[in-house]
Amino acid sequence: MQCIHLARHKYTSKYRMAILSSVRATGPLSVFNLHSQLGEHSFQHSSWDNGCLPEGVNSTVQQEFGDNTLLSMTLSTLGSRTGLYQQIIDHKEAIIHFAPNLIQFYVAIESTGSSNEFYDKFSIRYHLTIIFMSMWSHPTHKASMVEALNSGGPFVRFVNLLINDTTFLLDESLECIKRIHETQKLMNDPQEWNKLSKEQQTAKKKKLQEDESQCRSYMTLVNETLNMFHYLTHDVQKPFLLPEIIGRLAAMLNCYLAQLVGPNYHELNIKNRDKYGFQPKLLLGNIVDLYLHLDSKELVEAIAADDRSYREEIFTNAEETLKRTGLKTVGEMEEFLKIAAEAKQCYLNNIQMEEDFEDAPDQYRDPITQALMTDPVRLPSGKVMDRSVLTRILLDSAIDPFSRQPLSQESVEECPELRVEIENWKRNRRSNAAQN
């Protein structure tokens, strides 16, 4: 079995640990080592910060990952096969550097330079999620991962990309499932099916096979990515509750909760679900768990602020489904209902606030979201926008959304006078509304 090269980090200038160099595992799983080319590049290198692999590493990644030579592996599998495992897993440099650098590698693989980089990254990250899960079972490496995620900085990008990946994969998976549902429904209706010509029937069957294949692939990635989301949020909440993160995360949860229990849930009803790795009850349970793991004032406000997907009846439907299926304990149900009730009240407060502030001057509103700004900042281009909105944008691309020039948080200026002006205006409007 070919030895898999993943990455190699130069731990210190005096000492290098080449992990599993030229080690071959028996059985179906290959082990990884840290590739020598990456040893020349610190993860503090600017190209990593920009979400790109350093030149020279690109070709290695394309060669090793682009042709699907990377096989699944876990540290626990290695531990059952060689005594080298304990030396590696307990090494002080590995404990310090392994987790944070693999997290940054997850971020850096966003851009490999390959023509297929958009899809390559999902294959690579799938295997990284397996590595992370194995590390999570090791107390010292788990602690290192927790510390890295709570430290903010570049690790916030990891959380942002995790949301991006989960959203894309779930979107694609559920769309495939809906198409499979429609085709199965058509094929099960002889009268309608026979109205199609032989050519049309052949085309439908071919498309069904394509959707089935894509669905299996996407659901494999979805299940691993959501599983990582699940165990991370169980023990680490801070990075997921940041202002630049929680809004998108709540919108994602609301959207998929609505698809699973909303009025069109029947569109996901297909035959042989296990064939595609689609387990709607498990998916619903995991999504509800994410609400529970992140239960907080920040989450409630973000749920209620989601104009696209938040509906009170979605949470009511979820309650009924959870009770009927027995997916959650009584305590978990009570907590979920508490979140739903608080979100409802927050939503009603938001409606009242919108009425009170509907005539706010344009200069008080963020130019992208049109929401009242709470922390206005001035960009080099002269535009003023809310810091939280800008931070969300910069997580995906370090570009000024107006001038399309390179931009960083350090290059923006605070607008304290405007912030105070907005706060005073809001205070006066609330006072006037109370008097009336």
Secondary structure, 3 states (H helix, E strand, C coil): CCCEECCCCCCCCCCCCCCCCCCCCCCCCCCEECCHHHHHCCCCCHHHHCCECCCCHHHHHHHHHCCCCCCCCCHHHHHCCCCHHHHHHCCHHHHHHHHHHHHHHHHHCCECCCCCHHHHHHHHHHHHHHHHHHHHCCHHHHHHHHHHHHCCCCHHHHHHHHHHHHHHHHHHHHHHHHHHHHHHHHHCCHHHHCCCCHHHHHHHHHHHHHHHHHHHHHHHHHHHHHHHHHHHHHHCCHHHHCHHHHHHHHHHHHHHHHHHHCCCHHHHCCCCHHHHCCCHHHHHHHHHHHHHHCCCHHHHHHHHHCCCCCCHHHHHHHHHHHHHHCCCCHHHHHHHHHHHHHHHHHHHHHHHHHHHCCCCCHHHECCCCCCECCCEEECCCCCEEEHHHHHHHHHHCCECCCCCCECCHHHCEECHHHHHHHHHHHHHHHHHHHHC
